[in-house]
């Protein structure tokens, strides 16, 4: 499939920033770009698939016209293959596959859920991000724009997404139902074949009846699977999906470790970059750093100037848009809570001083951390 050029976009007076993301995963590169973005609405776009010229306007318009809309994405072209590809997902919701390639959302919502997981497969990370997004019961808009498949073979595409799903158990219920239906279908075909071999001396009629039964079982299996494809295509793609999903399952334990330790890894990188710090101060969130400059801001700056690593907690309520950690000044970082659990600061047992205000909203942090103190 020939790649379509990116549509021309009139930027006007808007400046462009190009970020070198060598060595980063696709998800980490997206997070880096979103962090650097200045606008409240973010559009992510992959370059390896066909896109219509009106894509940007159609994605951004719902968010600009309605403050309750937080997410907008297109859908795939309405073809039998795309319909089969998206069978595991709710048909009326946002497609995780189409939105993986292009979508628009509000940056503050991206920050509140901790950004896109970076240390797992690309599609697995996006699926987790999307699940967290809609767990907040936010408003979303399914655009009427349709996109075409990326410029890769269908089999390669199936393998990549099914393997990613298997790593984290995504669509596991649907996969298991399909496996059971497939096993029943194979059992019926096997019984029919054995019967054919047993009755092969009775003439052509039992043979034709057996062939007809095999065809019936295949049609039953195709209908049971809900596949709009032909029997041959359904069989070919389904078994490819099963194999790839199984490969992903074999890597699940490692993927889960990487997923759960991402925030700890980022914290360790920050701490190691400041080897001469006197200690670590964690300030539980009261109000956004960028909202009103008050005494907590002054305290944070004084600790940072004194040589301490100060982590100022934020809930991204009004002005802040921090997914995990964001450097503000030397030795001073914002940390998104609860996207980054406070236990992250204790798992590697750094020298930690913490200040907890008496707000009821932060009382749960004290009880959760009591075992470390």
ABEGO torsion letter per residue (X at the ends): XBBBBBBBBBAEABBBBBBBABGBBAAAAAAAAAAABABABBBBBBAABBBBAAAAAAAAAAAAABAABABBBBBBBBBAAAAAAAAABBAABBBAAAAAABBBBBAAAAAAAGEBBAABBAAAAAAAAAAAAAAAGBBBBBBABBBBBBBBBAAAAAAAAAAAAAAAGBGAAAAAAAAAAAAAAAAAAAAAAAAAAAAAAAEAAAAAAAAAAAAAAAAAAAAAAGBABBAAAAAAAAAAAAAAAAAAAAAAAAAAAAAAAAAAAAAAAAAAABAABAEBBBBBBABBAAABBBAAAAAAAAAAAAGBBBBBBBAGAAABBBABBBBABBGBBBBBOAABBAAAAAAAGBBBBBBBBABAAAAAAAAAAAAAX
